Amino acid sequence: MQSAECPQCGVEVSVGSQPKLGKLVVCKECGAELEVVWLDPLELDWPIDEDEIDEEESDDTEEEEY
């Protein structure tokens, strides 16, 4: 069983024996929903919200006219 540190609270979170990129896990200590973002070394981070990215990109491309 492999584990990685929760970026929220620092507790080791179990990710199973064969983690894969994109696998979602929940920290049992703080309840943070996390995603496997790197395999060697194993690293967890908050999942990317595709809707948020789309909104940010559209905000960046809009320009105000004066």
PyMOL CGO cylinders between C-alpha atoms (Angstrom):
from pymol import cmd
from pymol.cgo import CYLINDER

trace = [
    CYLINDER, 0.00, 0.00, 0.00, 1.47, 3.35, -1.06, 0.3, 1, 1, 1, 1, 1, 1,
    CYLINDER, 1.47, 3.35, -1.06, 0.77, 6.69, 0.57, 0.3, 1, 1, 1, 1, 1, 1,
    CYLINDER, 0.77, 6.69, 0.57, 1.48, 10.38, 0.08, 0.3, 1, 1, 1, 1, 1, 1,
    CYLINDER, 1.48, 10.38, 0.08, 1.22, 13.47, 2.25, 0.3, 1, 1, 1, 1, 1, 1,
    CYLINDER, 1.22, 13.47, 2.25, -2.03, 15.45, 2.29, 0.3, 1, 1, 1, 1, 1, 1,
    CYLINDER, -2.03, 15.45, 2.29, -1.26, 19.04, 1.22, 0.3, 1, 1, 1, 1, 1, 1,
    CYLINDER, -1.26, 19.04, 1.22, -4.02, 20.29, 3.55, 0.3, 1, 1, 1, 1, 1, 1,
    CYLINDER, -4.02, 20.29, 3.55, -3.10, 18.69, 6.88, 0.3, 1, 1, 1, 1, 1, 1,
    CYLINDER, -3.10, 18.69, 6.88, 0.15, 16.76, 6.33, 0.3, 1, 1, 1, 1, 1, 1,
    CYLINDER, 0.15, 16.76, 6.33, -1.22, 13.32, 7.25, 0.3, 1, 1, 1, 1, 1, 1,
    CYLINDER, -1.22, 13.32, 7.25, -0.20, 10.32, 5.11, 0.3, 1, 1, 1, 1, 1, 1,
    CYLINDER, -0.20, 10.32, 5.11, -3.05, 9.33, 2.79, 0.3, 1, 1, 1, 1, 1, 1,
    CYLINDER, -3.05, 9.33, 2.79, -3.25, 5.79, 1.41, 0.3, 1, 1, 1, 1, 1, 1,
    CYLINDER, -3.25, 5.79, 1.41, -3.64, 5.63, -2.38, 0.3, 1, 1, 1, 1, 1, 1,
    CYLINDER, -3.64, 5.63, -2.38, -3.63, 1.87, -2.89, 0.3, 1, 1, 1, 1, 1, 1,
    CYLINDER, -3.63, 1.87, -2.89, -0.96, -0.52, -4.11, 0.3, 1, 1, 1, 1, 1, 1,
    CYLINDER, -0.96, -0.52, -4.11, -0.91, 0.69, -7.75, 0.3, 1, 1, 1, 1, 1, 1,
    CYLINDER, -0.91, 0.69, -7.75, -1.76, 4.42, -7.85, 0.3, 1, 1, 1, 1, 1, 1,
    CYLINDER, -1.76, 4.42, -7.85, -2.48, 6.02, -11.22, 0.3, 1, 1, 1, 1, 1, 1,
    CYLINDER, -2.48, 6.02, -11.22, -2.34, 9.64, -12.30, 0.3, 1, 1, 1, 1, 1, 1,
    CYLINDER, -2.34, 9.64, -12.30, -5.74, 11.25, -11.83, 0.3, 1, 1, 1, 1, 1, 1,
    CYLINDER, -5.74, 11.25, -11.83, -6.90, 8.82, -9.12, 0.3, 1, 1, 1, 1, 1, 1,
    CYLINDER, -6.90, 8.82, -9.12, -9.09, 10.62, -6.59, 0.3, 1, 1, 1, 1, 1, 1,
    CYLINDER, -9.09, 10.62, -6.59, -8.73, 9.97, -2.85, 0.3, 1, 1, 1, 1, 1, 1,
    CYLINDER, -8.73, 9.97, -2.85, -10.09, 11.55, 0.32, 0.3, 1, 1, 1, 1, 1, 1,
    CYLINDER, -10.09, 11.55, 0.32, -7.95, 12.37, 3.36, 0.3, 1, 1, 1, 1, 1, 1,
    CYLINDER, -7.95, 12.37, 3.36, -9.48, 10.61, 6.36, 0.3, 1, 1, 1, 1, 1, 1,
    CYLINDER, -9.48, 10.61, 6.36, -8.07, 13.26, 8.71, 0.3, 1, 1, 1, 1, 1, 1,
    CYLINDER, -8.07, 13.26, 8.71, -9.32, 16.52, 7.16, 0.3, 1, 1, 1, 1, 1, 1,
    CYLINDER, -9.32, 16.52, 7.16, -11.73, 15.31, 4.45, 0.3, 1, 1, 1, 1, 1, 1,
    CYLINDER, -11.73, 15.31, 4.45, -9.84, 17.01, 1.59, 0.3, 1, 1, 1, 1, 1, 1,
    CYLINDER, -9.84, 17.01, 1.59, -10.61, 15.57, -1.85, 0.3, 1, 1, 1, 1, 1, 1,
    CYLINDER, -10.61, 15.57, -1.85, -7.27, 15.00, -3.56, 0.3, 1, 1, 1, 1, 1, 1,
    CYLINDER, -7.27, 15.00, -3.56, -5.88, 13.75, -6.86, 0.3, 1, 1, 1, 1, 1, 1,
    CYLINDER, -5.88, 13.75, -6.86, -2.70, 11.80, -7.62, 0.3, 1, 1, 1, 1, 1, 1,
    CYLINDER, -2.70, 11.80, -7.62, -0.68, 14.33, -9.66, 0.3, 1, 1, 1, 1, 1, 1,
    CYLINDER, -0.68, 14.33, -9.66, 2.76, 12.67, -9.65, 0.3, 1, 1, 1, 1, 1, 1,
    CYLINDER, 2.76, 12.67, -9.65, 3.89, 9.06, -9.30, 0.3, 1, 1, 1, 1, 1, 1,
    CYLINDER, 3.89, 9.06, -9.30, 7.61, 9.22, -8.48, 0.3, 1, 1, 1, 1, 1, 1,
    CYLINDER, 7.61, 9.22, -8.48, 7.68, 10.50, -5.85, 0.3, 1, 1, 1, 1, 1, 1,
    CYLINDER, 7.68, 10.50, -5.85, 4.00, 10.00, -5.15, 0.3, 1, 1, 1, 1, 1, 1,
    CYLINDER, 4.00, 10.00, -5.15, 2.29, 13.39, -4.77, 0.3, 1, 1, 1, 1, 1, 1,
    CYLINDER, 2.29, 13.39, -4.77, -1.27, 14.53, -4.08, 0.3, 1, 1, 1, 1, 1, 1,
    CYLINDER, -1.27, 14.53, -4.08, -2.87, 17.88, -4.84, 0.3, 1, 1, 1, 1, 1, 1,
    CYLINDER, -2.87, 17.88, -4.84, -6.36, 19.33, -5.13, 0.3, 1, 1, 1, 1, 1, 1,
    CYLINDER, -6.36, 19.33, -5.13, -8.13, 18.21, -8.31, 0.3, 1, 1, 1, 1, 1, 1,
    CYLINDER, -8.13, 18.21, -8.31, -8.34, 20.68, -11.19, 0.3, 1, 1, 1, 1, 1, 1,
    CYLINDER, -8.34, 20.68, -11.19, -11.84, 21.99, -11.79, 0.3, 1, 1, 1, 1, 1, 1,
    CYLINDER, -11.84, 21.99, -11.79, -12.18, 22.21, -15.59, 0.3, 1, 1, 1, 1, 1, 1,
    CYLINDER, -12.18, 22.21, -15.59, -15.08, 24.71, -15.28, 0.3, 1, 1, 1, 1, 1, 1,
    CYLINDER, -15.08, 24.71, -15.28, -12.88, 27.05, -13.23, 0.3, 1, 1, 1, 1, 1, 1,
    CYLINDER, -12.88, 27.05, -13.23, -10.13, 26.92, -15.87, 0.3, 1, 1, 1, 1, 1, 1,
    CYLINDER, -10.13, 26.92, -15.87, -12.61, 27.75, -18.63, 0.3, 1, 1, 1, 1, 1, 1,
    CYLINDER, -12.61, 27.75, -18.63, -13.88, 30.77, -16.66, 0.3, 1, 1, 1, 1, 1, 1,
    CYLINDER, -13.88, 30.77, -16.66, -10.35, 32.03, -15.96, 0.3, 1, 1, 1, 1, 1, 1,
    CYLINDER, -10.35, 32.03, -15.96, -9.38, 31.72, -19.62, 0.3, 1, 1, 1, 1, 1, 1,
    CYLINDER, -9.38, 31.72, -19.62, -12.46, 33.63, -20.78, 0.3, 1, 1, 1, 1, 1, 1,
    CYLINDER, -12.46, 33.63, -20.78, -11.77, 36.35, -18.17, 0.3, 1, 1, 1, 1, 1, 1,
    CYLINDER, -11.77, 36.35, -18.17, -8.21, 36.71, -19.49, 0.3, 1, 1, 1, 1, 1, 1,
    CYLINDER, -8.21, 36.71, -19.49, -9.33, 37.10, -23.10, 0.3, 1, 1, 1, 1, 1, 1,
    CYLINDER, -9.33, 37.10, -23.10, -11.98, 39.74, -22.42, 0.3, 1, 1, 1, 1, 1, 1,
    CYLINDER, -11.98, 39.74, -22.42, -10.69, 43.28, -22.64, 0.3, 1, 1, 1, 1, 1, 1,
    CYLINDER, -10.69, 43.28, -22.64, -12.49, 46.41, -21.58, 0.3, 1, 1, 1, 1, 1, 1,
    CYLINDER, -12.49, 46.41, -21.58, -12.98, 49.14, -24.14, 0.3, 1, 1, 1, 1, 1, 1,
    CYLINDER, -12.98, 49.14, -24.14, -12.42, 52.75, -23.11, 0.3, 1, 1, 1, 1, 1, 1,
]
cmd.load_cgo(trace, "trace")
